[in-house]
Amino acid sequence: MDTIILASGSPRRQELLARVRIPFKAFPPQIDEEFDHLRNVEQRVRQIALKKIEAVVAGFKQESPRWVLGLDTLVELEG
């Protein structure tokens, strides 16, 4: 199985991938996670995950990795 590039520094996400024995390397991206102009929570989460992927891929000087996993979690309260 190919090694997945995890666009996250989350210890919990790393633990979950290790638990199911998916080979990965973590590359925590440095991005601005503020997308308050997007009112829809689902759109915000997708946009942040995409930005994480783009930041990690941009960091590779030669060939881009085959698999990059970008995730984000947002909690919506009262609406």
Backbone as CSV, one residue per row, in Angstrom:
resi,resn,N_x,N_y,N_z,CA_x,CA_y,CA_z,C_x,C_y,C_z
1,MET,0.853,-1.181,0.000,0.000,0.000,0.000,0.896,1.241,0.000
2,ASP,0.506,2.233,-0.780,1.234,3.504,-0.812,1.125,4.214,0.531
3,THR,2.160,4.966,0.848,2.129,5.791,2.051,1.272,7.017,1.788
4,ILE,0.378,7.295,2.706,-0.493,8.462,2.611,0.201,9.629,3.308
5,ILE,0.095,10.796,2.724,0.573,12.012,3.363,-0.608,12.604,4.127
6,LEU,-0.454,12.725,5.434,-1.502,13.280,6.276,-1.242,14.768,6.457
7,ALA,-2.125,15.575,5.921,-1.988,17.037,6.021,-2.580,17.498,7.345
8,SER,-1.950,17.056,8.421,-2.457,17.365,9.756,-1.391,17.039,10.787
9,GLY,-1.407,17.761,11.872,-0.521,17.469,12.987,-1.282,16.847,14.147
10,SER,-2.533,16.508,13.927,-3.398,15.983,14.983,-2.929,14.612,15.466
11,PRO,-2.571,14.500,16.744,-2.192,13.194,17.288,-3.325,12.171,17.178
12,ARG,-4.552,12.625,17.314,-5.711,11.713,17.224,-5.844,11.136,15.816
13,ARG,-5.684,11.961,14.795,-5.772,11.455,13.419,-4.641,10.477,13.131
14,GLN,-3.457,10.783,13.647,-2.325,9.889,13.471,-2.592,8.554,14.172
15,GLU,-3.150,8.623,15.351,-3.486,7.407,16.099,-4.493,6.544,15.337
16,LEU,-5.503,7.185,14.760,-6.525,6.439,14.020,-5.936,5.743,12.800
17,LEU,-5.079,6.432,12.045,-4.462,5.806,10.878,-3.547,4.655,11.295
18,ALA,-2.793,4.841,12.360,-1.908,3.786,12.848,-2.716,2.579,13.325
19,ARG,-3.820,2.840,13.967,-4.664,1.761,14.489,-5.187,0.855,13.380
20,VAL,-5.511,1.438,12.232,-6.012,0.621,11.113,-4.887,0.231,10.147
21,ARG,-3.657,0.491,10.596,-2.440,0.087,9.883,-2.331,0.654,8.470
22,ILE,-2.673,1.910,8.334,-2.482,2.610,7.065,-1.154,3.352,7.169
23,PRO,-0.203,3.049,6.260,1.084,3.748,6.332,0.922,5.218,5.975
24,PHE,1.505,6.097,6.802,1.356,7.530,6.562,2.582,8.271,7.078
25,LYS,2.722,9.488,6.578,3.678,10.451,7.108,2.897,11.727,7.330
26,ALA,3.057,12.318,8.500,2.322,13.538,8.830,3.131,14.769,8.445
27,PHE,2.481,15.679,7.762,3.049,16.970,7.396,2.046,18.040,7.818
28,PRO,2.174,18.571,9.029,1.231,19.601,9.485,1.394,20.888,8.686
29,PRO,0.360,21.318,7.982,0.460,22.557,7.201,0.284,23.789,8.077
30,GLN,0.879,24.869,7.646,0.713,26.154,8.326,-0.220,27.000,7.462
31,ILE,-1.493,26.989,7.801,-2.484,27.743,7.025,-3.359,28.561,7.965
32,ASP,-4.019,29.543,7.384,-5.023,30.322,8.093,-6.328,29.536,8.016
33,GLU,-6.871,29.163,9.151,-8.097,28.371,9.164,-9.350,29.210,9.358
34,GLU,-9.249,30.493,9.161,-10.402,31.380,9.317,-11.129,31.533,7.984
35,PHE,-12.325,31.003,7.931,-13.178,31.143,6.751,-14.569,31.569,7.197
36,ASP,-14.609,32.577,8.075,-15.880,33.029,8.628,-16.818,33.621,7.575
37,HIS,-16.259,34.015,6.420,-17.115,34.572,5.373,-18.000,33.495,4.746
38,LEU,-17.645,32.223,4.954,-18.491,31.123,4.491,-19.449,30.764,5.616
39,ARG,-20.699,31.061,5.424,-21.670,30.857,6.495,-21.988,29.374,6.705
40,ASN,-21.913,28.596,5.646,-22.231,27.176,5.728,-21.056,26.418,6.350
41,VAL,-21.303,25.708,7.439,-20.252,24.994,8.161,-19.604,23.933,7.264
42,GLU,-20.392,23.230,6.495,-19.857,22.198,5.600,-18.877,22.806,4.590
43,GLN,-19.216,23.978,4.051,-18.314,24.655,3.111,-17.015,25.061,3.792
44,ARG,-17.109,25.529,5.020,-15.899,25.929,5.763,-14.965,24.743,5.968
45,VAL,-15.523,23.624,6.409,-14.707,22.433,6.661,-14.036,21.968,5.374
46,ARG,-14.774,21.936,4.293,-14.195,21.513,3.006,-13.099,22.472,2.557
47,GLN,-13.319,23.755,2.715,-12.332,24.755,2.287,-11.046,24.647,3.105
48,ILE,-11.175,24.459,4.400,-10.002,24.325,5.256,-9.233,23.052,4.907
49,ALA,-9.938,21.938,4.715,-9.278,20.681,4.340,-8.548,20.832,3.011
50,LEU,-9.174,21.496,2.047,-8.544,21.717,0.747,-7.295,22.580,0.882
51,LYS,-7.366,23.632,1.689,-6.201,24.501,1.907,-5.047,23.718,2.537
52,LYS,-5.358,22.812,3.447,-4.330,21.974,4.058,-3.638,21.116,2.998
53,ILE,-4.427,20.499,2.143,-3.868,19.666,1.064,-2.994,20.503,0.150
54,GLU,-3.498,21.646,-0.280,-2.738,22.510,-1.187,-1.415,22.956,-0.563
55,ALA,-1.427,23.289,0.726,-0.207,23.733,1.400,0.828,22.619,1.467
56,VAL,0.393,21.411,1.741,1.319,20.281,1.824,1.892,19.957,0.447
57,VAL,1.041,19.887,-0.561,1.505,19.568,-1.917,2.493,20.633,-2.399
58,ALA,2.238,21.884,-2.081,3.139,22.972,-2.500,4.515,22.842,-1.857
59,GLY,4.591,22.151,-0.732,5.860,21.979,-0.036,6.775,20.932,-0.651
60,PHE,6.260,20.135,-1.554,7.080,19.124,-2.219,7.799,19.769,-3.397
61,LYS,9.104,19.661,-3.409,9.905,20.325,-4.437,9.882,19.595,-5.782
62,GLN,9.734,18.276,-5.731,9.733,17.517,-6.982,8.343,16.951,-7.220
63,GLU,8.255,15.682,-7.385,6.970,15.055,-7.691,6.019,15.130,-6.500
64,SER,4.773,15.486,-6.757,3.763,15.545,-5.702,3.430,14.135,-5.226
65,PRO,3.055,14.006,-3.967,2.674,12.682,-3.466,1.399,12.197,-4.133
66,ARG,1.255,10.887,-4.184,0.091,10.293,-4.838,-1.178,10.491,-4.007
67,TRP,-1.065,10.320,-2.692,-2.227,10.421,-1.813,-1.967,11.436,-0.703
68,VAL,-2.841,12.431,-0.609,-2.763,13.407,0.476,-4.144,13.469,1.128
69,LEU,-4.160,13.282,2.434,-5.405,13.288,3.190,-5.488,14.571,3.998
70,GLY,-6.462,15.408,3.673,-6.691,16.654,4.397,-8.030,16.580,5.114
71,LEU,-8.030,16.927,6.370,-9.239,16.832,7.195,-9.395,18.080,8.035
72,ASP,-10.606,18.300,8.469,-10.844,19.344,9.443,-12.110,19.003,10.201
73,THR,-12.215,19.529,11.389,-13.398,19.319,12.222,-13.872,20.675,12.724
74,LEU,-15.153,20.890,12.609,-15.785,22.089,13.162,-17.009,21.640,13.948
75,VAL,-17.247,22.284,15.053,-18.409,21.991,15.852,-19.376,23.155,15.700
76,GLU,-20.601,22.846,15.347,-21.621,23.879,15.210,-22.525,23.822,16.446
77,LEU,-22.712,24.970,17.053,-23.505,25.036,18.276,-24.714,25.922,18.041
78,GLU,-25.872,25.406,18.352,-27.126,26.145,18.235,-27.378,26.657,16.829
79,GLY,-27.289,25.759,15.889,-27.658,26.173,14.550,-26.753,25.710,13.493
